[in-house]
């Protein structure tokens, strides 16, 4: 399932239906109408939504209607918010408006990091992968390091810093996908 991440300050507006879109700059998002996404806000998964449309246009062509869908009163408020999120913004920057509809609210939000593996704990994934899968040597080493260290943070520090967490997360993701294919693990959420 795909994901849309938001700053924690937008959670309530998303859940109460005031914010039904998001404007993003940069490369075109890998989202299409009909895609289901998990909505993350403030480090938690708060809802499931369906993408209704994805439009692209220059920032200079954003309208009050775009702003209202995004939970703002007018275009000027939207531009001010975009400037707080993006260092480089001008009238020619490409903006992508992603409209969505919340289809399920999570009464007890789940930590985003746990949802990455559909409710399965990373330690459990690593243990089962090492026991049941023929892993590439690099993934085996990363998962063994993770188990010895006891946390992503500690393992990343041993690899050279927190910016190395993605290596372990990618190994866990690959292992989880293989475990699912073999019917050893599946979604818990």
N, C-alpha and C positions, 0 to 999 in steps of 0.2 A: 504494500500500500504506500502511496505517496504522502508527503508531508508538507504542511504550510506552517512556518514558524513566525510567531509574533512576539513583540515585547509584552511583558506582563501587564502593562497599563491598558492593553486593549482587550483583555479577557472578558470583562463584563459587557463591553459594547458588542463583542462577538456573540456572547451567550444570549443577550437580550434582543438581538436582531438589529441593533442600530448600525453595526459595522457588517456589511454584507459583501465587501470587496476589499481588495488591497491593491495599491499601486506600487509596483516594483520597478527599479531601474536595472540596467545591465542586460545580460543575455536573456533571450526569451525563455520563460519557464517551460519546463518539460511537463506541461499540463494541457489537457484537452477537455472540452465539455463532456460531462458524464463521468470523468475520473472521480473516484472516491479518495478523499484525503483525510489525514488526521490533523487536527488543528492543535498546535502547541502554543502555549502562552505562559511566560514566566517559568519555563522549565518543566511544565506539566502538559500532558495531553488532556485537553478539556472537552473536545468534541470530535465528531466525525461529520464531514461535509461532502457535498457533491459540487464539482465545478460546473458552473452554468455557462460561463463564457470567458474567453481570454482575448483581449484586444490590445493592439500596440499602436502608439502614436507619439509624436513629440510632446514633451512636457508643455510647450507653449500652446498645445491644443487641448489640454485638460480643461474640463468644464466644471461648473458648480454641480452638475449631476454626478460626475465622477467623484467629486469630493463628498457629496451626501451619501453615496453608496459606501464610501470608505469611512463613514462615521464622522465627517467634518461638516461644519456649517456652510462652508463655501470654498471656492478654489484657492483663495489666499491662505486659509488655514491649512489646506492640504499641502500647498507649496512650502509653507513654513515647516510642517512636519517632515516633508521629504528632505528639506535642507538639514534637519537635525539628524537624519539617518544616512545621508549621502554627502560626502565631502565635495564631490564635483557634480554640480547640477546646473544646467543652463536650459534655455528654451528649446534647444535642439536635441537634448538628451532624449533617448527613447524610453518611454514609460509603458509598462505593461499592466493593464488593469485586469485583475483576476476576480471575477464575480463568483461567489459561492453561496450555497444554501446549507445551513446546519441541519443535519438529519438525525443526529443523536448527540445529546449532552451527556457527559460523564459526571454523575453526581459526586463520585469520589475520584477526582483526577489522579491519573497515574503519572509517575515521574517519567519524563520523556526518555531518559536513558533506559528505563525498563521496557518501554513500549517498542524499542528498536528490535527486540527479539520476541515480540508478541507475548510478553508477560513471563518469558522464561528467564531465569537468572543466568548471567554470564558465567558464573562459576560452574553451574550445572552443564551449560553448553560445552565449556572447555573440557570438563571431566568426561562427558559422553563422547565428545569428538576424539579425544585421545584414546579412548577405549575402543570405539567402534569404527573409526574412519581411517583410511589410508591417506594421511594428510601430506601435503607438500612439506618438505623439511623446514622451510622458513615459518610456515604456519604452526607446525609442531613446536618449534622453539619459542615462538611468541606465546602460544597458549601455555606451555610449561612455565615460562617466565611469569606470566600472569597468575598462575596458580601458586607458584612459590612466593610471589610478592604479596598476594592476597587482595590486591585492588588494582584497578586500571591506573590510578594515579601513581602508586608505588612502582608498578611495572614500567610506566612511561618514564619516570625519573631514572630508572636503571638503564633505559635505552638512550637517555640523554636529555630528557626534559618533557614537560607536559605536552608540548607540541607533537610528541611521538605517540600520543594516545590513539590517534587514527590508525596506526599500524595494527594495534591490538584489536580495535573495534572492527577493522576490515577482516582480520583473521577470524574473529568471532562470528561476523556476519556470514562469511563463506562457509564456516563450519556449520552454523545453524541451518543454512539453506541445504547443505548436504544431508544433515540429520533429518530434515523434513522430507527430502526426497526418498530417503530410506525408510521413512515411517517410524523413526526412533523418537522424534520429538515433533510437537505441533503447537499451535497457538493455545495459550491458556486464558487469553482475554476475550 
